[in-house]
Amino acid sequence: MNQSVHDADLLVSGSYIYLQDKYKTIIKNGAVAIYKDTIVETGNAADLAQKYPTAEQLATEHGLIMPGLVNTHTHAAMACFRGLADDLPLMQWLQEYIFPVEAKLTGDMVHRATLLSLAEMIKSGTTSFCDMYLFAKDVARATEESGMRAWIGEVLYDFPSPNYGEVACGFQYVEELFTQYNDHPLISITVDPHAVYTCSPDLLKSLKNMAEKHDALYIIHLSENREEVQGTIERYGASPVLHLENLGLLDSRVVADHCVILTDAEIKLLAQRGVKIVHCPESNMKLASGIAPVVQMLTEGLAVGLGTDGSASNNDADMFGEMNSAAKLQKVKTLDPTALPAETVFEMATMGGARVLGAEKVIGSLEPGKKADLIVLDLNQPHLTPLYNIPSHMVYAARGADVIHSVINGKIVMQNRQLKTLDEKAILADMLVMAEKIKKMNG
């Protein structure tokens, strides 16, 4: 038990706490004591209730308390395109369907669609996410309303954006984001070149300089499928990974999304450079991009997180489903049932995601001094009974809908499945209206 110098204003208790610390500690009949935005103590629920008698109590008799999930790659506003164009190859999906309809987006539409995705993420256990999309100021505005923790970036590419127009204006837009969210408690700004096939070498280098200037993450889609790799080799004489290496861009600031098509040498190079990886198994499966070599990545010591990608290519933002898919997919790929065990996948969705975002000292586990980002699941259900192994249960049996409470930065954002910061009913009604508009735009 960890002693605290503070009082506590919130006590979250349940039948189990899974701390996700280095010892994988489990506390039966435990509680997490929170003061303002920070965890001050974990331990026996009765002891902590006696120690902090004035704290608000959030008690769940059959509750499992665990760290909130970290979704390290999203395009949140794409929730408004869910099911719009399915069962297509990546490049056709992008060029014939997604890019054309995105060209007609407005900041207001992105704000409204992001609210939908945030509601979905909170209700399925995500407390932190990393978003790359258009109209990032509107994404950030929605995120502030929700109370979620986020890393947010405006995607840049060589062609004009429906948001900022010419790429020079994009740099100004990103600078404004950095100014607006400087030292924000929940929102960090990132620098986001879309991909090597949509960004010139000069743009990739200029954006890296910007990331270094602001000490920000540099986030890019990388080696997502064979077509991308082959096209980059034809254009630049090198694979996407080696192209970035030749430009001098690979280092620990880089977060590479997907990384499906990699050679053994490239995996070693990414590890040597300290690049962080985001694995998006369901999107990769749906777009038939392939199966990322996650087992090899982890063996080489790479930090690997999990992401859902956008709901236009997934089609949801449920990180429990993503964990399930990630574990099973590596077993099929390797024909080894021991590949990527549940504990490893659970780590990827919590502490692994925190490491990818450079936030492992802040989130990812329930330890004193860390920010109070946690979720509570209801274990008193047929599909979660009996309970022998918590990581196994979370990866193979649990679903997003099992999450009943969510606390982010010490604030209750969902209680008994009811969102406290967002008006779910209004968001759903609004999206039905917006969907009719998108149908016409797509026609």
Summary of the structure (lengths in Angstrom):
residues: 443
radius of gyration: 21.2
end to end distance: 60.6
largest distance: 68.0
contacts: 1658
relative contact order: 0.16
helix: 42%
strand: 23%
